[in-house]
Amino acid sequence: MLAPEADGVFAALADRTRRHILVRLADRPDDAGAVAADLGISRQAVAKHLRILVESGLVTASPQQRRQVYAVRPDRIREISDLLGAVSRGWDRRLALVKQRAEHAQRTEHAEHSRRAE
């Protein structure tokens, strides 16, 4: 997910209200009115945030009877998770290398100090 659409995903996730809506929809798909009631914000505000989440590809909107039902797209969430996992693994490798070098330097310093003491 390093394509340009990743920018839209991370821009959508940059807003705390949208993250709350995403978590709420991950619990169960629902319409804007129910999400607004659960989160204690106006339906108009939720509709604006849902539009951005749909445009980013994180959420789908499906007509059901006389309402739109919104649901999280698990495939997109998995893509984000995979990307962040790759970043995390890269940092883990770097930190392990720093630790290894620090431990080696400490052992070398300890060995030199022991030789001087003899």
trRosetta pair geometry for C-beta under 8 A, 3 or more apart (Angstrom, degrees):
i j d omega theta_ij theta_ji phi_ij phi_ji
1 5 7.4 -85 -159 82 85 92
1 6 4.8 123 152 -87 88 111
1 9 7.2 -19 173 27 132 156
1 79 4.4 104 -52 162 133 112
1 80 6.6 -53 62 -78 166 47
1 82 7.3 121 4 72 110 103
1 83 4.9 -76 54 -55 108 134
2 6 6.0 -35 -130 -8 20 153
2 83 7.3 156 -60 -124 70 121
3 6 5.9 130 64 -13 54 95
4 7 5.8 -32 -175 11 57 114
4 8 7.9 52 140 -9 69 96
5 8 5.5 -45 -163 33 55 114
5 9 6.6 59 142 -22 73 100
5 56 7.7 132 -180 -161 86 57
5 57 6.5 27 175 5 127 142
6 9 5.4 -52 -150 35 41 115
6 10 6.2 30 156 -12 72 105
6 83 7.3 138 -131 -108 132 170
7 10 6.2 -61 -147 42 28 101
7 11 6.1 30 154 -21 65 110
8 11 5.6 -53 -141 38 30 113
8 12 6.3 33 157 -21 64 104
8 55 6.6 -112 -175 124 132 88
8 56 4.4 -171 139 -118 97 77
8 57 7.3 85 100 11 123 96
9 12 5.8 -57 -154 34 28 110
9 13 6.4 17 153 -11 64 110
9 56 5.0 130 -92 180 48 112
9 57 6.7 -48 -81 56 97 99
9 58 6.3 124 -131 -56 84 106
9 76 7.0 -163 -116 180 128 113
9 80 6.3 -154 158 -84 139 115
10 13 5.5 -55 -141 44 36 109
10 14 6.4 57 152 -44 64 95
11 14 5.6 -39 -153 8 33 121
11 52 8.0 -110 113 -177 95 117
11 56 7.2 -161 65 -99 86 125
12 15 7.0 -64 -177 26 37 101
12 18 5.6 -137 173 155 73 156
12 52 5.2 168 -117 143 95 100
12 53 5.6 124 -168 -97 134 54
12 55 7.7 174 -78 73 127 85
12 56 3.9 -67 -26 -41 148 162
12 58 6.0 -163 108 2 151 137
13 18 6.7 -130 -106 102 28 119
13 19 6.1 68 -155 -79 67 93
13 22 7.6 -12 -108 -12 80 160
13 58 7.7 138 -60 -75 91 158
13 80 7.8 122 -51 -140 155 151
14 18 7.9 38 58 49 47 129
15 18 4.2 73 79 10 104 109
15 19 6.9 -174 93 -11 54 82
15 49 7.0 -140 105 -127 142 106
15 52 7.7 47 27 100 142 154
16 19 5.5 -53 -150 34 36 113
16 20 6.5 38 151 -20 67 102
17 20 5.6 -52 -152 34 35 113
17 21 6.4 36 150 -19 66 103
17 39 7.6 94 -153 171 85 147
17 41 6.9 31 -144 -33 124 172
17 45 7.3 -72 174 155 154 113
17 49 5.6 -109 117 -99 109 152
18 21 5.5 -50 -146 37 36 113
18 22 6.2 41 152 -23 66 103
18 49 4.9 -161 -88 -164 80 110
18 52 6.4 -70 -105 87 138 122
18 53 5.9 173 -155 -67 107 104
19 22 5.5 -51 -148 35 33 115
19 23 6.5 33 153 -18 65 103
20 23 5.8 -54 -149 37 31 110
20 24 6.3 33 152 -20 65 107
20 39 5.9 109 134 -125 126 126
21 24 5.5 -55 -148 37 32 114
21 25 6.2 26 156 -14 67 107
21 35 6.0 47 -136 -179 90 133
21 39 6.9 -37 -82 -55 71 156
21 46 6.6 149 -106 -142 129 84
21 49 5.4 150 -10 124 159 131
21 50 6.7 -132 172 -75 150 73
21 53 6.6 -125 102 -43 128 153
22 25 5.9 -57 -144 41 28 106
22 26 6.3 36 152 -27 63 103
22 53 6.6 -175 -77 -128 92 136
22 58 6.3 -39 -114 149 120 133
22 59 7.1 -127 -107 -61 78 112
22 72 6.3 87 -161 -101 74 114
23 26 5.5 -50 -149 28 32 116
23 27 7.0 38 150 -23 60 99
24 27 5.8 -52 -164 25 35 114
24 30 7.7 -63 141 35 101 126
24 35 5.7 120 115 -136 142 91
24 38 5.9 140 -146 102 135 140
24 39 6.4 -78 -57 -59 157 108
25 28 7.4 -97 -153 77 36 32
25 29 6.2 36 -160 -106 84 46
25 30 6.8 -135 -110 29 73 85
25 35 7.0 -9 -64 -102 87 127
25 59 6.2 19 116 -118 169 116
25 70 5.7 -68 -119 116 135 98
25 71 6.1 172 177 -134 110 29
25 72 4.9 142 114 -41 105 90
26 72 4.8 18 -85 -12 67 157
26 77 7.8 87 -103 -86 119 160
29 69 5.2 58 151 164 112 105
29 70 6.2 -170 -156 87 80 41
29 71 3.6 -26 -101 -86 118 93
29 72 7.7 -137 -83 8 80 65
30 34 4.2 -98 170 80 128 132
30 35 5.5 153 91 -50 117 84
30 38 7.9 77 84 -6 164 137
30 69 6.5 -86 -168 -146 8 80
30 70 6.6 -22 68 51 49 82
31 34 5.3 92 58 11 73 101
31 35 7.2 -141 99 -3 36 92
31 67 4.5 -34 -103 163 144 131
31 68 6.1 117 -128 73 87 56
31 69 5.7 -61 -68 -96 71 56
31 70 7.0 117 -116 5 28 87
32 35 5.7 -59 -146 40 33 111
32 36 6.0 36 155 -23 68 107
32 43 5.5 90 132 -160 105 85
32 46 4.8 151 -164 110 89 117
32 47 5.0 32 -150 -76 155 76
32 50 5.8 -100 -98 -9 104 155
32 68 7.0 32 -16 71 99 103
32 70 7.0 76 -63 -10 67 128
33 36 5.7 -54 -146 35 29 113
33 37 6.4 28 155 -18 64 105
33 43 5.4 -6 -99 -112 62 123
33 46 8.0 170 -71 71 21 147
33 67 7.8 -77 15 -140 113 134
34 37 5.7 -52 -147 36 32 111
34 38 6.3 31 155 -18 65 107
35 38 5.8 -57 -148 38 30 110
35 39 6.1 8 161 -1 66 114
35 46 5.1 150 96 -158 110 142
35 50 7.5 122 64 -68 159 121
35 70 7.2 -18 -36 52 144 129
36 39 6.3 -70 -141 49 25 96
36 40 7.9 -167 168 12 54 5
36 41 5.7 -104 -146 78 74 65
36 42 6.2 -37 -153 140 127 18
36 43 4.3 -84 -32 -86 169 57
36 45 7.3 123 -118 60 105 87
36 46 4.2 -118 -73 -11 90 145
37 40 7.6 27 -177 -70 27 41
39 46 7.0 141 49 -88 133 115
41 45 4.8 -81 152 76 115 136
41 46 6.1 138 91 -50 105 90
42 45 4.5 97 62 4 88 101
42 46 7.0 -154 97 -3 48 84
43 46 5.6 -55 -149 39 35 112
43 47 6.2 40 151 -25 67 104
44 47 5.6 -50 -146 33 30 114
44 48 6.6 33 153 -20 62 102
45 48 5.8 -53 -153 32 33 112
45 49 6.5 25 152 -12 65 107
46 49 5.8 -60 -148 42 33 108
46 50 6.0 35 154 -22 69 108
47 50 5.6 -53 -142 37 29 112
47 51 6.5 37 155 -26 62 101
48 51 5.9 -51 -155 27 29 113
48 52 7.0 24 150 -13 61 104
49 52 5.8 -55 -155 36 36 110
49 53 6.3 35 149 -18 68 107
50 53 5.5 -55 -145 39 35 112
50 54 6.1 37 155 -20 68 104
50 59 6.5 -95 -154 98 72 153
50 61 7.2 91 159 -80 114 116
50 70 5.5 -94 -146 -95 123 156
51 54 5.8 -54 -148 36 29 110
51 55 6.3 28 153 -18 64 108
52 55 5.7 -53 -144 38 31 112
52 56 6.3 29 155 -19 64 108
53 56 5.8 -56 -146 37 30 110
53 58 4.9 -79 -167 69 81 109
53 59 4.0 36 133 13 111 125
53 70 7.6 65 90 -168 129 131
54 57 7.8 46 176 -68 32 23
54 58 7.8 -94 -76 55 21 67
54 59 5.2 -67 -76 82 59 92
54 60 6.9 89 -125 -122 87 20
54 61 5.3 -12 -108 -19 139 109
54 70 7.4 -99 -69 -128 104 107
56 59 7.8 53 61 17 91 79
57 73 6.4 -62 159 43 68 154
57 76 5.2 169 127 -102 94 146
58 72 6.8 -36 160 -142 76 72
58 73 6.1 -160 -173 35 26 101
58 76 5.2 -145 -108 110 50 144
58 77 7.2 81 -146 -63 85 76
59 70 5.3 8 174 -173 123 102
59 71 6.6 155 -157 77 74 32
59 72 5.9 -47 -102 -101 72 42
59 73 6.5 -152 -90 -10 17 88
60 70 7.0 164 81 -149 46 53
60 71 5.3 -15 56 60 93 86
60 73 5.7 101 -28 -65 96 98
61 68 4.8 -6 -171 -176 105 118
61 69 7.3 147 -155 72 53 38
61 70 5.5 -22 -98 -95 70 74
62 68 7.0 138 65 -159 31 64
62 69 5.2 -29 65 62 87 90
62 70 8.0 166 19 -83 71 27
62 71 7.0 2 6 8 113 112
63 67 7.6 159 -149 89 58 31
63 68 5.9 -43 -93 -100 56 63
63 69 7.7 125 -132 15 8 79
64 67 6.1 -24 68 70 78 78
64 68 7.6 111 21 -133 75 18
64 69 4.7 16 11 -10 126 122
72 77 6.3 26 166 -38 116 131
73 76 4.3 56 94 11 112 111
73 77 6.8 166 91 -12 60 85
74 77 5.4 -56 -147 39 39 113
74 78 6.1 43 154 -24 70 104
75 78 5.6 -52 -150 34 31 114
75 79 6.7 36 150 -23 63 101
76 79 5.5 -47 -150 30 36 115
76 80 6.7 36 152 -16 65 101
77 80 5.8 -53 -154 36 34 111
77 81 6.3 35 149 -20 65 108
78 81 5.5 -54 -146 39 33 114
78 82 6.2 36 154 -22 66 104
79 82 5.7 -52 -147 34 29 112
79 83 6.5 29 154 -18 63 105
80 83 5.8 -55 -150 36 31 111
80 84 6.2 22 157 -10 67 109
81 84 6.0 -59 -144 44 28 105
81 85 6.0 35 154 -25 64 109
82 85 5.5 -54 -145 35 28 116
82 86 6.5 31 155 -22 63 102
83 86 5.9 -53 -154 31 30 110
83 87 6.7 28 150 -15 63 104
84 87 5.5 -50 -149 37 38 113
84 88 6.2 41 151 -22 67 106
85 88 5.5 -54 -145 37 32 114
85 89 6.3 33 155 -20 66 104
86 89 5.8 -51 -145 35 30 110
86 90 6.5 35 153 -22 62 104
87 90 5.7 -55 -154 32 31 114
87 91 6.7 25 152 -13 65 105
88 91 5.9 -58 -151 39 32 107
88 92 6.3 37 150 -23 66 105
89 92 5.4 -50 -145 34 34 116
89 93 6.5 37 154 -21 65 101
90 93 5.9 -53 -154 32 30 110
90 94 6.6 27 151 -15 63 106
91 94 5.5 -53 -146 38 37 112
91 95 6.1 34 156 -17 69 106
92 95 5.9 -56 -144 40 28 108
92 96 6.2 32 155 -22 64 107
93 96 5.7 -55 -147 35 29 112
93 97 6.5 30 153 -19 63 105
94 97 5.7 -56 -152 35 32 112
94 98 6.5 32 151 -18 66 104
95 98 5.5 -49 -147 35 36 113
95 99 6.3 38 152 -20 66 104
96 99 5.6 -53 -148 37 32 113
96 100 6.2 35 152 -22 65 105
97 100 5.6 -50 -144 35 32 113
97 101 6.4 29 156 -16 64 105
98 101 5.9 -57 -148 38 29 108
98 102 6.2 29 154 -19 65 108
99 102 5.8 -57 -146 37 29 110
99 103 6.2 27 156 -17 65 107
100 103 6.0 -57 -147 38 27 109
100 104 6.3 29 154 -20 63 108
101 104 5.6 -53 -146 36 31 112
101 105 6.3 32 155 -19 65 105
102 105 5.7 -53 -147 37 30 111
102 106 6.3 32 152 -21 64 106
103 106 5.5 -53 -147 36 32 113
103 107 6.4 33 154 -19 66 103
104 107 5.8 -53 -148 36 31 109
104 108 6.3 31 153 -18 65 108
105 108 5.7 -54 -146 38 31 112
105 109 6.2 31 155 -19 65 108
106 109 5.8 -54 -145 38 29 110
106 110 6.2 30 154 -20 64 108
107 110 5.7 -56 -147 37 30 112
107 111 6.3 30 154 -20 65 106
108 111 5.8 -54 -147 36 29 110
108 112 6.4 27 155 -16 64 106
109 112 5.8 -55 -147 38 31 109
109 113 6.2 32 154 -20 64 108
110 113 5.7 -55 -147 37 29 113
110 114 6.4 32 153 -22 64 106
111 114 5.7 -53 -148 34 31 112
111 115 6.6 31 154 -19 64 104
112 115 5.8 -52 -148 34 33 111
112 116 6.5 32 154 -18 64 105
113 116 5.9 -55 -150 36 31 111
113 117 6.5 32 152 -22 63 108
114 117 5.7 -57 -150 34 32 113
114 118 6.9 37 152 -29 63 101
115 118 5.9 -50 -156 21 35 114
